[in-house]
């Protein structure tokens, strides 16, 4: 692969298996011989110290990467990132989040980036995961639950992505 890509894994909802898919995809790229980075820009519901069950930690373990070893921005409350940050008297800085994510996406490395929540879940009060996808120029992989209503959620997600001009990937 001459120009490795950045893939952004989003879901039709929270808790649909994005981390499982992101880790599996990262391991598959590694097994195919590609340098791969698994990364979660922002994560909530975190302990003070990174725990083995955190998504960002699991992504790092999937690739064996030396850094980052956890999500770039971590907040304790299991809420949307801007609400969780406010409880800690912090603000999620979107530009910083984009730049710190890009700083880890080195040439020659496939990036597997996992979003927090669904496509339109807020990353800040002004930005969503869709904005993060656009800022990272990432191809999108959609993860959906196997339950009643998923077809509607998936088609809405695809529609929003298409309307935004985002690239939807078939891996």
Backbone as CSV, one residue per row, in Angstrom:
resi,resn,N_x,N_y,N_z,CA_x,CA_y,CA_z,C_x,C_y,C_z
1,UNK,0.862,-1.171,0.000,0.000,0.000,0.000,0.906,1.229,0.000
2,UNK,1.034,1.925,-1.129,1.957,3.050,-1.205,1.565,4.224,-0.317
3,UNK,0.307,4.562,-0.245,-0.161,5.672,0.577,-1.167,5.157,1.595
4,UNK,-0.675,4.659,2.728,-1.610,4.141,3.731,-2.662,5.176,4.110
5,UNK,-3.804,4.688,4.462,-4.946,5.540,4.742,-5.196,5.674,6.227
6,UNK,-6.050,6.627,6.526,-6.579,6.769,7.871,-8.040,6.362,7.806
7,UNK,-8.405,5.410,8.643,-9.778,4.946,8.735,-10.356,5.428,10.052
8,UNK,-11.568,5.927,10.005,-12.267,6.373,11.210,-13.432,5.421,11.416
9,UNK,-13.434,4.745,12.543,-14.492,3.792,12.855,-15.558,4.509,13.667
10,UNK,-16.748,4.585,13.088,-17.875,5.210,13.780,-18.986,4.183,13.906
11,UNK,-19.938,4.493,14.741,-21.046,3.568,14.949,-22.378,4.229,14.703
12,UNK,-23.382,3.398,14.536,-24.739,3.900,14.404,-25.299,4.274,15.772
13,UNK,-24.529,3.957,16.802,-24.939,4.236,18.178,-23.716,3.971,19.060
14,UNK,-23.852,4.218,20.332,-22.778,3.856,21.253,-22.962,2.388,21.641
15,UNK,-21.889,1.722,21.968,-21.972,0.335,22.413,-22.290,-0.671,21.326
16,UNK,-21.970,-0.375,20.062,-22.296,-1.295,18.966,-21.117,-2.180,18.551
17,UNK,-19.971,-2.008,19.177,-18.839,-2.864,18.849,-17.713,-2.175,18.103
18,UNK,-17.640,-0.850,18.194,-16.582,-0.113,17.477,-15.190,-0.550,17.924
19,UNK,-15.011,-0.752,19.205,-13.684,-1.126,19.702,-13.301,-2.515,19.216
20,UNK,-14.227,-3.432,19.251,-13.952,-4.797,18.775,-13.558,-4.769,17.301
21,UNK,-14.299,-4.020,16.502,-13.994,-3.913,15.068,-12.660,-3.204,14.858
22,UNK,-12.438,-2.111,15.584,-11.185,-1.343,15.438,-9.970,-2.197,15.795
23,UNK,-10.066,-2.952,16.883,-8.952,-3.817,17.294,-8.732,-4.936,16.283
24,UNK,-9.808,-5.546,15.827,-9.697,-6.625,14.843,-9.118,-6.134,13.529
25,UNK,-9.555,-4.983,13.092,-9.050,-4.395,11.857,-7.566,-4.049,11.999
26,UNK,-7.193,-3.491,13.130,-5.787,-3.149,13.388,-4.912,-4.394,13.349
27,UNK,-5.367,-5.462,14.015,-4.597,-6.716,14.011,-4.510,-7.310,12.607
28,UNK,-5.590,-7.203,11.837,-5.577,-7.739,10.466,-4.570,-6.986,9.598
29,UNK,-4.545,-5.660,9.702,-3.563,-4.886,8.934,-2.139,-5.291,9.327
30,UNK,-1.901,-5.480,10.619,-0.573,-5.910,11.087,-0.199,-7.265,10.502
31,UNK,-1.142,-8.196,10.528,-0.880,-9.535,9.998,-0.595,-9.502,8.503
32,UNK,-1.128,-8.506,7.807,-0.858,-8.349,6.378,0.464,-7.628,6.122
33,UNK,1.130,-7.228,7.199,2.445,-6.624,7.072,2.471,-5.107,7.046
34,UNK,1.358,-4.470,7.350,1.306,-3.008,7.342,1.612,-2.435,8.722
35,UNK,2.359,-1.353,8.762,2.530,-0.603,10.005,1.179,0.007,10.328
36,UNK,0.711,-0.189,11.536,-0.647,0.228,11.901,-0.651,0.914,13.254
37,UNK,-1.464,1.951,13.353,-1.647,2.686,14.603,-3.128,2.665,14.963
38,UNK,-3.452,2.201,16.168,-4.814,2.254,16.681,-4.913,3.414,17.657
39,UNK,-5.944,4.237,17.500,-5.999,5.459,18.301,-7.438,5.874,18.592
40,UNK,-7.655,6.291,19.820,-8.935,6.889,20.208,-8.621,8.307,20.659
41,UNK,-9.068,9.310,19.910,-8.745,10.690,20.268,-9.316,11.117,21.619
42,UNK,-10.558,10.738,21.899,-11.177,11.152,23.154,-12.016,10.001,23.706
43,UNK,-11.923,9.806,25.028,-12.659,8.726,25.676,-13.185,9.211,27.019
44,UNK,-14.384,8.779,27.348,-14.980,9.121,28.637,-15.237,7.840,29.428
45,UNK,-15.560,8.015,30.706,-15.777,6.863,31.575,-14.462,6.215,31.967
46,UNK,-13.415,7.012,32.039,-12.064,6.508,32.320,-11.719,6.636,33.803
47,UNK,-10.880,5.722,34.267,-10.332,5.816,35.613,-9.237,6.880,35.608
48,UNK,-8.767,7.248,36.775,-7.697,8.250,36.859,-6.468,7.755,36.093
49,UNK,-6.120,6.492,36.279,-5.032,5.882,35.505,-5.653,4.984,34.441
50,UNK,-5.054,4.925,33.254,-5.631,4.080,32.198,-5.797,2.632,32.651
51,UNK,-7.001,2.110,32.431,-7.303,0.736,32.792,-7.282,-0.174,31.579
52,UNK,-7.097,-1.445,31.822,-6.988,-2.410,30.731,-8.271,-2.565,29.926
53,UNK,-9.385,-2.071,30.453,-10.648,-2.202,29.736,-11.017,-0.940,28.939
54,UNK,-10.152,0.054,28.941,-10.435,1.274,28.188,-10.188,1.048,26.700
55,UNK,-11.037,1.652,25.876,-10.930,1.490,24.426,-9.559,1.900,23.896
56,UNK,-9.056,3.033,24.335,-7.759,3.517,23.858,-6.631,2.563,24.207
57,UNK,-6.707,1.953,25.380,-5.701,0.972,25.806,-5.806,-0.287,24.949
58,UNK,-7.030,-0.748,24.712,-7.236,-1.947,23.894,-6.727,-1.739,22.466
59,UNK,-6.939,-0.549,21.919,-6.440,-0.254,20.564,-4.916,-0.287,20.526
60,UNK,-4.282,0.292,21.523,-2.819,0.287,21.579,-2.296,-1.136,21.725
61,UNK,-2.966,-1.934,22.533,-2.545,-3.324,22.719,-2.714,-4.129,21.437
62,UNK,-3.752,-3.814,20.655,-4.009,-4.551,19.412,-2.859,-4.413,18.426
63,UNK,-2.188,-3.275,18.438,-1.087,-3.050,17.500,0.278,-3.234,18.146
64,UNK,0.329,-3.238,19.490,1.604,-3.315,20.192,2.404,-2.029,20.084
65,UNK,1.733,-0.940,19.747,2.415,0.344,19.541,2.985,0.879,20.852
66,UNK,4.153,1.527,20.778,4.758,2.083,21.990,4.017,3.307,22.516
67,UNK,3.424,4.080,21.614,2.623,5.232,22.042,1.695,5.650,20.922
68,UNK,0.583,6.253,21.199,0.024,6.422,22.542,-0.476,5.090,23.081
69,UNK,-0.471,4.978,24.385,-0.892,3.743,25.051,-2.326,3.823,25.570
70,UNK,-2.971,4.987,25.391,-4.363,5.172,25.804,-4.942,6.306,24.955
71,UNK,-6.202,6.640,25.180,-6.833,7.736,24.448,-6.067,9.029,24.684
72,UNK,-6.067,9.905,23.692,-5.328,11.166,23.805,-5.938,12.092,24.852
73,UNK,-7.252,12.161,24.905,-7.961,12.956,25.923,-8.899,12.015,26.663
74,UNK,-8.768,11.988,27.985,-9.532,11.062,28.814,-10.268,11.830,29.897
75,UNK,-11.540,11.438,30.114,-12.358,12.081,31.135,-13.052,11.008,31.956
76,UNK,-13.281,11.288,33.217,-13.804,10.281,34.142,-15.290,9.964,33.954
77,UNK,-16.121,10.946,33.801,-17.569,10.693,33.740,-17.954,10.001,32.431
78,UNK,-18.854,9.026,32.499,-19.296,8.327,31.291,-20.392,9.116,30.563
79,UNK,-20.006,10.274,30.056,-20.910,11.191,29.371,-20.295,11.596,28.037
80,UNK,-21.015,12.378,27.266,-20.431,12.942,26.046,-19.198,13.750,26.451
81,UNK,-18.150,13.729,25.621,-16.901,14.399,25.991,-17.029,15.832,26.523
82,UNK,-17.819,16.715,25.893,-17.856,18.073,26.450,-18.489,18.141,27.841
83,UNK,-19.484,17.305,28.092,-20.114,17.276,29.420,-19.165,16.677,30.449
84,UNK,-18.468,15.605,30.072,-17.508,14.976,30.990,-16.363,15.929,31.310
85,UNK,-15.899,16.663,30.308,-14.806,17.630,30.525,-15.247,18.733,31.474
86,UNK,-16.462,19.230,31.301,-16.957,20.303,32.167,-16.980,19.891,33.639
87,UNK,-17.297,18.640,33.906,-17.317,18.162,35.295,-15.931,18.204,35.928
88,UNK,-14.894,18.244,35.096,-13.520,18.338,35.581,-12.972,19.758,35.401
89,UNK,-13.875,20.711,35.162,-13.494,22.101,34.910,-12.539,22.233,33.737
90,UNK,-12.781,21.425,32.701,-11.971,21.451,31.485,-12.863,21.693,30.276
91,UNK,-12.240,21.963,29.159,-12.943,22.135,27.889,-12.194,21.306,26.856
92,UNK,-12.929,20.567,26.038,-12.299,19.817,24.954,-11.922,20.825,23.865
93,UNK,-10.648,20.876,23.541,-10.138,21.779,22.502,-10.081,21.000,21.191
94,UNK,-11.019,21.276,20.300,-11.133,20.521,19.050,-9.871,20.615,18.203
95,UNK,-9.354,21.830,18.024,-8.155,22.000,17.195,-6.972,21.225,17.765
96,UNK,-6.813,21.253,19.079,-5.733,20.501,19.717,-5.934,18.996,19.518
97,UNK,-7.182,18.543,19.626,-7.493,17.130,19.444,-7.139,16.682,18.024
98,UNK,-7.482,17.500,17.040,-7.164,17.187,15.644,-5.655,17.152,15.442
99,UNK,-4.964,18.171,15.933,-3.511,18.241,15.732,-2.779,17.120,16.454
100,UNK,-3.207,16.794,17.666,-2.528,15.718,18.394,-2.808,14.366,17.734
101,UNK,-3.994,14.194,17.162,-4.291,12.963,16.430,-3.423,12.880,15.177
102,UNK,-3.372,13.964,14.414,-2.560,13.992,13.189,-1.079,13.761,13.495
103,UNK,-0.614,14.233,14.626,0.802,14.081,14.986,1.202,12.613,15.108
104,UNK,0.250,11.748,15.420,0.536,10.320,15.546,0.403,9.575,14.217
105,UNK,-0.217,10.197,13.226,-0.438,9.551,11.931,0.754,9.809,11.021
106,UNK,1.768,9.003,11.190,3.008,9.164,10.432,2.858,8.606,9.018
107,UNK,3.654,9.118,8.082,3.650,8.556,6.720,4.007,7.064,6.768
108,UNK,3.346,6.293,5.935,3.619,4.866,5.876,2.896,4.044,6.917
109,UNK,2.016,4.665,7.698,1.294,3.966,8.758,-0.205,4.062,8.501
110,UNK,-0.886,2.929,8.596,-2.344,2.928,8.505,-2.890,3.343,9.860
111,UNK,-3.740,4.349,9.878,-4.370,4.793,11.109,-5.768,4.226,11.241
112,UNK,-6.061,3.617,12.373,-7.409,3.151,12.697,-7.847,3.979,13.893
113,UNK,-8.707,4.949,13.625,-9.149,5.914,14.629,-10.569,5.551,15.053
114,UNK,-10.786,5.432,16.355,-12.124,5.104,16.849,-12.781,6.328,17.468
115,UNK,-13.983,6.640,17.002,-14.740,7.751,17.552,-15.382,7.389,18.881
116,UNK,-15.901,8.393,19.554,-16.617,8.216,20.816,-18.106,8.398,20.541
117,UNK,-18.879,7.342,20.698,-20.305,7.421,20.414,-20.580,7.301,18.933
118,UNK,-21.742,7.800,18.520,-22.144,7.724,17.121,-21.610,8.876,16.294
119,UNK,-21.944,8.879,15.024,-21.423,9.844,14.063,-21.661,11.296,14.474
120,UNK,-22.843,11.612,14.958,-23.167,12.997,15.316,-23.050,13.265,16.815
121,UNK,-22.437,12.340,17.543,-22.193,12.579,18.961,-21.212,13.736,19.103
122,UNK,-21.423,14.596,20.101,-20.536,15.747,20.251,-19.154,15.371,20.768
123,UNK,-18.147,15.959,20.138,-16.770,15.867,20.615,-16.504,17.111,21.473
124,UNK,-17.024,18.238,21.013,-17.085,19.485,21.788,-18.524,19.950,21.652
125,UNK,-18.876,21.062,22.276,-20.254,21.556,22.112,-20.478,22.096,20.709
126,UNK,-19.410,22.347,19.952,-19.536,22.880,18.596,-19.179,21.871,17.515
127,UNK,-18.574,20.740,17.871,-18.078,19.784,16.883,-18.526,18.360,17.210
128,UNK,-18.746,17.589,16.146,-19.149,16.194,16.288,-18.046,15.277,15.732
129,UNK,-18.287,13.980,15.831,-17.368,13.024,15.212,-17.268,13.258,13.707
130,UNK,-18.355,13.702,13.079,-18.313,14.007,11.651,-17.292,15.108,11.368
131,UNK,-17.229,16.101,12.211,-16.233,17.165,12.045,-14.819,16.616,12.201
132,UNK,-14.645,15.678,13.116,-13.333,15.061,13.321,-12.932,14.238,12.090
133,UNK,-13.882,13.511,11.530,-13.642,12.744,10.305,-13.180,13.664,9.185
134,UNK,-13.884,14.764,9.014,-13.552,15.729,7.963,-12.176,16.333,8.200
135,UNK,-11.887,16.724,9.429,-10.606,17.348,9.752,-9.434,16.386,9.545
136,UNK,-9.683,15.090,9.740,-8.625,14.085,9.572,-8.566,13.531,8.154
137,UNK,-9.527,13.923,7.309,-9.623,13.414,5.935,-9.581,11.886,5.941
138,UNK,-10.366,11.309,6.829,-10.368,9.856,7.017,-11.477,9.195,6.215
139,UNK,-11.230,7.944,5.844,-12.281,7.116,5.267,-13.050,6.506,6.428
140,UNK,-14.349,6.366,6.271,-15.208,5.956,7.380,-15.609,4.494,7.267
141,UNK,-15.520,3.810,8.380,-16.036,2.452,8.523,-17.175,2.536,9.522
142,UNK,-18.330,2.046,9.135,-19.525,2.118,9.981,-19.743,0.777,10.665
143,UNK,-19.926,0.828,11.984,-20.240,-0.366,12.760,-21.680,-0.214,13.249
144,UNK,-22.474,-1.263,13.044,-23.881,-1.227,13.436,-24.216,-2.455,14.274
145,UNK,-25.159,-2.287,15.174,-25.623,-3.396,16.012,-26.504,-4.320,15.184
146,UNK,-26.639,-5.539,15.647,-27.528,-6.500,15.012,-28.825,-6.527,15.815
147,UNK,-29.690,-5.540,15.507,-30.960,-5.454,16.236,-31.985,-4.722,15.370
148,UNK,-33.214,-4.803,15.781,-34.294,-4.126,15.079,-34.029,-2.623,15.062
149,UNK,-34.168,-1.987,13.921,-33.944,-0.558,13.791,-32.576,-0.209,13.218
150,UNK,-31.696,-1.207,13.121,-30.337,-0.940,12.651,-30.305,-0.489,11.203
151,UNK,-31.144,-1.032,10.376,-31.145,-0.636,8.968,-31.418,0.861,8.847
152,UNK,-32.386,1.364,9.581,-32.700,2.787,9.565,-31.519,3.607,10.072
153,UNK,-30.925,3.209,11.196,-29.784,3.937,11.761,-28.605,3.948,10.791
154,UNK,-28.383,2.818,10.139,-27.265,2.707,9.207,-27.492,3.588,7.983
155,UNK,-28.699,3.563,7.433,-28.998,4.396,6.259,-28.927,5.882,6.598
156,UNK,-29.353,6.257,7.797,-29.226,7.662,8.201,-27.758,8.051,8.322
157,UNK,-26.941,7.169,8.885,-25.511,7.441,9.019,-24.869,7.607,7.648
158,UNK,-25.193,6.711,6.728,-24.662,6.803,5.361,-25.112,8.099,4.703
159,UNK,-26.366,8.465,4.881,-26.896,9.702,4.286,-26.149,10.933,4.788
160,UNK,-25.930,11.004,6.095,-25.216,12.145,6.673,-23.783,12.192,6.137
161,UNK,-23.131,11.042,6.075,-21.763,10.995,5.561,-21.700,11.448,4.097
162,UNK,-22.626,10.950,3.278,-22.659,11.339,1.869,-22.915,12.837,1.707
163,UNK,-23.851,13.359,2.483,-24.167,14.795,2.404,-22.984,15.657,2.802
164,UNK,-22.124,15.117,3.671,-20.928,15.865,4.109,-19.745,15.649,3.166
165,UNK,-19.914,14.774,2.181,-18.828,14.503,1.250,-17.757,13.588,1.818
166,UNK,-18.082,12.875,2.885,-17.114,11.970,3.501,-16.973,10.706,2.662
167,UNK,-15.809,10.077,2.770,-15.535,8.835,2.049,-15.919,7.662,2.935
168,UNK,-16.815,6.816,2.438,-17.212,5.627,3.164,-16.406,4.458,2.605
169,UNK,-15.766,3.727,3.497,-14.863,2.657,3.078,-15.529,1.302,3.143
170,UNK,-15.135,0.462,2.221,-15.479,-0.969,2.287,-14.151,-1.681,2.426
171,UNK,-13.866,-2.159,3.627,-12.577,-2.810,3.879,-12.717,-4.293,3.669
